[in-house]
Amino acid sequence: MDEVDICVPINHIPDVLHRVDELEKETGMRIPNFGNAGDGNLHIYLCSDNMSDAEYKEKSDKVITELYKTAKALDGNMSGEHGIGYARKDWFEWYYLAMLEKIGSNGTMVKITLTY
């Protein structure tokens, strides 16, 4: 099992839940979820059930990518509470790079941020 912790403006929570339903149907993966509706934090679990490790990796990578695309399109964030750690490093730069590039024209802050 893995968890995706995204945060979206509260008026877009139904959009995320609709996308979760679509992803369950597309992948055949069980994706239970809950959240803190008052602040837009959504905790979305990806269940491996009886999948092989390879099948789970393929499906969970797809679901994680799609959920991050959804959050980004809805002006949300990769995480609302749990932080962005090592497990999500492959998505971090894609998600935030455009924003980081705006911080400084010389790129110093971008390099510092991406280092940590």
HUVENZI-V109446 format. One line per field, one symbol per residue. psi: psi as a letter, one per 20 degrees, with the letter a starting at -180 (. if undefined). A space follows every 50 residues. Layout:
psi: ???
This chain:
psi: qrqpnrpqqhijghgghghggghgghijppmqqranhhjjppoopophdk qrggggggghggggghhhgggghjkaqhqhgiroahhjhhhggggighgh higphijghgggghh.
